[in-house]
Amino acid sequence: MQGWSHFIPTADKIDYLNALLKVGFDVLDFGSFVSAKAIPQLADTKDVIPKLDMTNTRSKLLAIIANTRGAEEAVQYDEITYLGFPFSISETFQLRNTNKTIAQSLAQVEEMQNLCVRANKQLVIYISMGFGNPYGDDYNAEVAISWVRKLSQLGIKTIAMADTVGVAEPANITYIYNHLIPEFKDISIGAHFHSAPDKWEEKIQAAYNAGCLRYDSAIKGIGGCPMAEDVLVGNIATENIIDWCDRNNIPLQLNKAAFAEAWEMAGRIFI
């Protein structure tokens, strides 16, 4: 929703999220505690939370934060389990996304992690620009891997390598996950891929073959990062991942009928 051009009414957000909660996803990225000026689409997150039906779902809620102030707000809500923070290994993008340098952001990660531990929440770190960047900032796979090592020392238990602008290629994906997953057995190493429509499957396949079992997606592939570039590269479509799992005999604990209803609702909301 964050990159959608017109404001989606709060009531529609609530209906859509409640439909998604019925499907049975592990985690639902539902809103953010980010400046309303930066992400006006999600300025109503606090109004949405009390209306979400958490009584009959196994899904856990994740809220995006951009700084310690946002984390302080988010941890107050019992309904929220995960706080997600985009930590860019591109200096240019970190400044664009959170108005902080990488060094400043690392200090904030430590503050936010301490907040989460005290509040019994879990901090999820997205390694933004984890597969390269369009700004000319230094990048190679070893740089990405070294940042996971540094973050692991803070006690972070969930890290998603994020292909923020859709530049990841199978060889680099394979190399990164082949190194990360064996080394960090006590950390859930996930994938947050953005992709052109004809490239998503090779990315999922490469990551899965290297042992990655946690994937972010969005129905119909809607979205992208409005802080990244002028032209958004969309998320990978949830329905594509479900179909891929079915074709590869990978069982999913999802309510397919509830998913069909949410998919149909998305067609009405995102117009």
GITA-V204262 format. One record per residue. N is the residue number from 1. OMEGA is omega in radians with two decimals (none if undefined). Layout:
n=(N,N)
omega=(OMEGA,OMEGA)
//
This chain:
n=(1,2,3,4,5,6,7,8,9,10,11,12,13,14,15,16,17,18,19,20,21,22,23,24,25,26,27,28,29,30,31,32,33,34,35,36,37,38,39,40,41,42,43,44,45,46,47,48,49,50,51,52,53,54,55,56,57,58,59,60,61,62,63,64,65,66,67,68,69,70,71,72,73,74,75,76,77,78,79,80,81,82,83,84,85,86,87,88,89,90,91,92,93,94,95,96,97,98,99,100,101,102,103,104,105,106,107,108,109,110,111,112,113,114,115,116,117,118,119,120,121,122,123,124,125,126,127,128,129,130,131,132,133,134,135,136,137,138,139,140,141,142,143,144,145,146,147,148,149,150,151,152,153,154,155,156,157,158,159,160,161,162,163,164,165,166,167,168,169,170,171,172,173,174,175,176,177,178,179,180,181,182,183,184,185,186,187,188,189,190,191,192,193,194,195,196,197,198,199,200,201,202,203,204,205,206,207,208,209,210,211,212,213,214,215,216,217,218,219,220,221,222,223,224,225,226,227,228,229,230,231,232,233,234,235,236,237,238,239,240,241,242,243,244,245,246,247,248,249,250,251,252,253,254,255,256,257,258,259,260,261,262,263,264,265,266,267,268,269,270,271)
omega=(-2.93,-3.12,-3.08,-2.95,-3.14,-3.06,3.08,-3.09,-3.11,-3.13,3.11,3.07,-3.11,-3.13,-3.11,-3.13,3.09,3.06,3.13,3.13,3.14,-3.03,3.13,3.04,3.10,-3.07,3.07,3.06,-2.86,-3.06,-3.10,3.01,-3.12,3.13,3.11,3.09,-3.12,-3.11,-3.08,-3.11,-3.05,3.14,-3.10,-3.10,-3.13,3.11,-3.12,-2.99,-3.08,-3.08,-3.14,-3.11,-3.10,-3.00,-3.05,3.14,3.04,-3.12,3.04,-3.11,3.05,3.07,3.10,3.07,3.14,-3.11,-3.11,3.12,3.11,3.11,3.12,3.08,-3.01,-3.07,3.13,-3.03,3.13,-3.07,-3.06,3.09,-3.03,2.96,-3.09,-3.12,3.10,-3.13,-3.06,3.03,2.94,-3.13,-3.12,-3.09,3.12,3.09,3.14,-2.98,-3.07,3.14,3.10,2.99,3.09,-3.13,3.10,-3.13,3.11,3.09,3.11,3.10,3.13,3.10,-3.11,3.09,3.11,3.07,-3.11,3.14,-3.13,-3.08,-3.12,3.03,3.11,3.13,3.07,3.13,3.01,3.07,-3.11,-3.05,-3.07,-3.13,-3.13,-3.12,-3.11,-2.98,-3.10,3.06,-3.13,3.09,2.79,-3.05,-3.12,3.06,3.12,-3.12,-3.12,3.11,3.05,3.11,-3.12,-3.11,3.12,-3.14,3.09,3.12,3.10,-3.07,3.10,3.14,3.11,3.04,-2.99,3.08,-2.88,-3.11,2.99,-3.09,-3.08,3.08,-3.04,-3.09,-3.14,3.08,-3.12,-3.11,-3.06,-3.09,3.08,3.11,-3.04,-2.97,3.08,-3.07,-3.04,-3.06,-3.13,3.11,3.03,-3.12,-3.06,-3.14,3.06,-3.06,2.82,-3.00,2.89,-3.03,-3.08,-3.06,-2.98,-2.99,-3.13,3.11,3.12,-3.11,-3.12,-3.13,-3.13,3.13,3.14,3.02,3.14,-3.09,-3.13,-3.08,3.01,3.13,3.08,3.11,-3.14,3.14,-3.08,2.99,-3.03,-3.11,-3.10,3.12,-2.97,-3.11,3.13,3.14,-3.10,2.95,-2.94,3.02,3.01,-3.07,3.13,-3.11,3.09,3.13,3.11,3.12,3.12,3.10,3.11,-3.12,-3.10,3.08,3.07,-3.05,3.08,3.13,-3.09,3.04,-3.03,3.11,3.11,3.10,3.13,3.11,3.12,3.12,3.13,3.13,3.13,3.12,3.10,-3.06,-3.06,-3.14,none)
//
